[in-house]
Every structure is written in structure tokens, then in C-alpha cells.
Amino acid sequence: MGKKKIAVIGSGISGLGTAYLLSYSHDHEVHLFEKNNRFGGHSNTISVSLNGTEFKIDTGFIVYNDNNYRNFSSLLNHLSIKSKWSDMSLGFSFNQGRFEYACDNLDKIFSQRRNILNGSFLKCLLEILRFNREAPKFLDSGKLSSLSLRDFLKIYRYSSYFRDHFILPMAGAIWSTSLERVLDFPAEDFE
């Protein structure tokens, strides 16, 4: 009996990992198909020149953790690739810089000083504190098991400002996905 021919479509981490692991079997003939002229899926490093200095910028997958990327972590361990701890922060710029902040410290949260008097912004900060306080309790109680993020935000009365100016940009950055798709993610994924 001949080898089983297997086509793997896409050379993102899932495609590359799958093709790699399937290639271990002598019963499989693995073919990897990619529409782009490079491997890596949405992960891509580009060169940017600024004031005569060239910088390498990652435009996709930037950071991971063992809890949310268990299979990827297992693959790295299998390949004896060591991970490196990384400090993370969230920064957000909207409408070509008309609205922006970062979450490192108060100076960066209020990097646009006018936000000190912005009631919606201040309310959003309180909602962030509420979210960080309530979400673990909801997760432990099982209340999130059948809710999408969209439903969670609606049922627990989080404002559209909180949704659009905090939770969606944060989640979109973490999971490198569109903001609309993030709303359909299971709420329990936001642990």
C-alpha cells in the first residue's frame, strides 16, 4: 500500500506545525500549500527605515503564553526551542492619533491630558477596574460558559466606549484578529 497523500493548506503556525508532525510518519506524503510568497501566516517581520536606522518590526504574532497557546508551547518544547519572558503593555491609537493612551502608568494613561476631563474616558477606567474584579468571579462560577464576548458585555452592561476603546483593541492585539470576530469569541477566553 502506498503512502497516504496529505495536503496542508496554509503555512501559518498551524499549517507548519501540522506538516512537521505529519512528516514523522513514513506512511504519509505531506504537501504544504501556501498562496503567499512566504511562510508564516499572519506572522511577518518587515524592515522599516527611520532616520537612517533600519528596524525589524513584527506585524503579526508577537507574544504568546503557555496557558493560551498550549499546542504551540508543546511544539516548541518538542523542538527544544526555549521561550523568553516578555514584559507586555497595551497602547492604543485611534483616528490617526486623535485618541490614544497606553496602560503602563498614569502618565501614559493620560498621555492626552484632555482625557482627564473626558467623562467617557474616566468611566471606561472604572469599567476596566470592574471588569478585572468581576471577570475572574464569573469565570469561576461558570456564568461565562455559554456566552460570547458580545453577550457578556451586553448582559453585564459594559458601555460601548469600554468595548470600543479597551476590550476590542486589547483582544484584537492579543489574538491578531478582526474586532468583529473578537465579539463572537467565548467570553471565558478572556480569563
C-alpha positions as CSV (number, residue, x, y, z in Angstrom):
1,M,0.0,0.0,0.0
2,G,1.4,3.4,-1.0
3,K,1.8,6.4,1.2
4,K,-1.3,8.4,2.1
5,K,-1.0,11.8,0.4
6,I,-2.0,14.7,2.7
7,A,-2.3,18.3,1.7
8,V,-1.8,21.0,4.3
9,I,-3.3,24.4,3.3
10,G,-1.5,27.4,4.7
11,S,1.9,28.0,6.3
12,G,0.9,29.7,9.4
13,I,1.9,28.1,12.7
14,S,-1.0,25.6,12.5
15,G,-0.1,24.6,9.0
16,L,3.7,24.4,9.6
17,G,3.2,22.5,12.9
18,T,0.8,20.1,11.3
19,A,3.0,19.4,8.3
20,Y,6.0,19.0,10.5
21,L,4.3,16.5,12.8
22,L,2.7,14.5,9.9
23,S,6.1,14.3,8.2
24,Y,7.3,12.0,11.0
25,S,5.1,9.2,9.7
26,H,6.6,7.1,6.9
27,D,3.0,6.4,5.8
28,H,2.4,10.0,4.8
29,E,3.4,12.1,1.9
30,V,2.9,15.7,3.1
31,H,2.4,18.6,0.7
32,L,2.3,22.2,2.1
33,F,0.4,24.8,0.0
34,E,0.7,28.5,0.6
35,K,-0.8,31.3,-1.5
36,N,1.7,33.9,-0.4
37,N,5.4,34.0,-1.5
38,R,6.5,33.4,2.1
39,F,5.7,31.2,5.1
40,G,4.5,32.3,8.4
41,G,0.8,33.2,8.0
42,H,0.0,36.4,9.7
43,S,3.4,36.5,11.3
44,N,5.7,38.6,9.3
45,T,8.8,40.7,10.0
46,I,9.2,43.8,7.9
47,S,12.1,46.2,7.7
48,V,11.4,49.9,8.5
49,S,13.9,52.6,8.0
50,L,13.7,55.6,10.4
51,N,16.3,58.4,10.3
52,G,18.8,56.2,8.5
53,T,18.4,53.3,11.0
54,E,16.7,50.1,10.0
55,F,14.4,48.4,12.4
56,K,12.8,44.9,12.2
57,I,9.1,45.1,13.0
58,D,6.9,42.1,13.7
59,T,3.5,42.7,12.2
60,G,1.6,39.6,13.4
61,F,2.1,37.1,16.2
62,I,4.2,39.0,18.7
63,V,3.8,37.2,22.0
64,Y,2.3,34.1,23.4
65,N,1.9,32.4,26.8
66,D,1.7,28.7,27.8
67,N,-1.9,29.0,29.1
68,N,-3.5,30.3,25.8
69,Y,-1.2,28.5,23.4
70,R,-0.8,25.1,24.8
71,N,-0.3,23.2,21.5
72,F,2.2,25.8,20.3
73,S,4.1,25.6,23.6
74,S,4.2,21.8,23.2
75,L,5.6,22.1,19.7
76,L,8.3,24.5,20.9
77,N,9.2,22.1,23.7
78,H,9.3,19.2,21.2
79,L,11.7,21.2,19.0
80,S,13.8,22.2,22.1
81,I,13.1,25.9,21.4
82,K,13.3,27.9,24.6
83,S,10.9,30.7,25.3
84,K,11.8,34.0,26.7
85,W,9.7,36.0,29.2
86,S,8.5,39.3,27.8
87,D,7.0,42.4,29.6
88,M,3.7,43.4,28.0
89,S,1.7,46.6,27.9
90,L,-1.2,47.8,25.8
91,G,-1.1,51.0,23.8
92,F,-3.9,52.2,21.6
93,S,-4.1,54.9,18.9
94,F,-7.3,55.6,17.1
95,N,-8.4,58.0,14.4
96,Q,-4.9,58.8,13.3
97,G,-3.8,59.7,16.8
98,R,-6.8,61.8,17.7
99,F,-7.4,59.4,20.6
100,E,-4.6,57.4,22.2
101,Y,-3.4,56.0,25.5
102,A,-1.2,53.3,27.0
103,C,-1.7,51.3,30.1
104,D,1.7,51.2,31.7
105,N,1.2,54.0,34.2
106,L,-0.9,57.1,34.9
107,D,1.2,59.4,32.8
108,K,0.7,57.1,29.7
109,I,-3.0,56.5,30.5
110,F,-3.4,60.3,30.4
111,S,-0.9,60.9,27.6
112,Q,-3.6,63.1,26.1
113,R,-4.2,65.4,29.0
114,R,-7.7,66.3,27.8
115,N,-8.8,62.8,28.8
116,I,-8.5,63.9,32.4
117,L,-11.8,65.8,31.8
118,N,-13.3,63.3,29.4
119,G,-16.2,61.7,31.3
120,S,-16.5,58.7,29.0
121,F,-12.8,58.0,29.3
122,L,-12.9,58.2,33.1
123,K,-16.0,55.9,33.2
124,C,-14.1,53.5,31.0
125,L,-11.2,53.4,33.5
126,L,-13.7,52.5,36.2
127,E,-15.2,49.8,33.9
128,I,-11.7,48.4,33.4
129,L,-11.3,48.0,37.2
130,R,-14.8,46.5,37.4
131,F,-14.0,44.0,34.5
132,N,-10.7,43.0,36.2
133,R,-12.6,42.5,39.5
134,E,-15.7,40.7,38.2
135,A,-14.4,38.6,35.3
136,P,-12.4,36.0,37.5
137,K,-15.5,35.6,39.7
138,F,-17.8,35.0,36.7
139,L,-15.2,32.6,35.2
140,D,-15.0,30.6,38.4
141,S,-18.8,30.4,38.8
142,G,-19.3,29.1,35.3
143,K,-21.5,32.0,34.2
144,L,-19.4,32.6,31.1
145,S,-19.5,29.1,29.7
146,S,-22.1,29.7,27.0
147,L,-21.7,33.5,26.5
148,S,-19.9,35.2,23.6
149,L,-17.9,38.4,24.5
150,R,-20.7,40.4,22.8
151,D,-23.4,38.8,25.0
152,F,-21.2,39.2,28.1
153,L,-20.7,42.9,27.5
154,K,-24.4,43.4,26.9
155,I,-25.8,41.4,29.8
156,Y,-23.4,42.9,32.3
157,R,-23.9,46.4,30.9
158,Y,-20.4,47.4,29.8
159,S,-20.5,50.6,27.8
160,S,-19.9,50.7,24.1
161,Y,-17.0,53.1,24.9
162,F,-15.4,50.4,27.1
163,R,-16.0,47.9,24.3
164,D,-14.6,50.0,21.5
165,H,-11.8,51.8,23.4
166,F,-10.5,49.0,25.6
167,I,-11.7,45.4,25.3
168,L,-11.7,45.2,21.5
169,P,-8.3,46.8,20.9
170,M,-6.8,44.7,23.6
171,A,-8.3,41.4,22.4
172,G,-7.6,42.2,18.7
173,A,-4.0,42.8,19.6
174,I,-3.6,39.7,21.7
175,W,-5.3,37.3,19.2
176,S,-4.4,39.2,16.0
177,T,-7.9,39.1,14.7
178,S,-10.6,41.4,13.5
179,L,-12.6,43.3,16.1
180,E,-15.9,41.9,14.8
181,R,-14.6,38.3,15.2
182,V,-13.5,39.1,18.7
183,L,-17.1,39.8,19.7
184,D,-18.0,36.3,18.8
185,F,-15.2,34.7,20.9
186,P,-16.3,32.8,24.0
187,A,-16.3,35.2,27.0
188,E,-14.5,32.6,29.1
189,D,-11.4,33.0,26.8
190,F,-10.8,36.4,28.5
191,E,-9.6,34.9,31.7
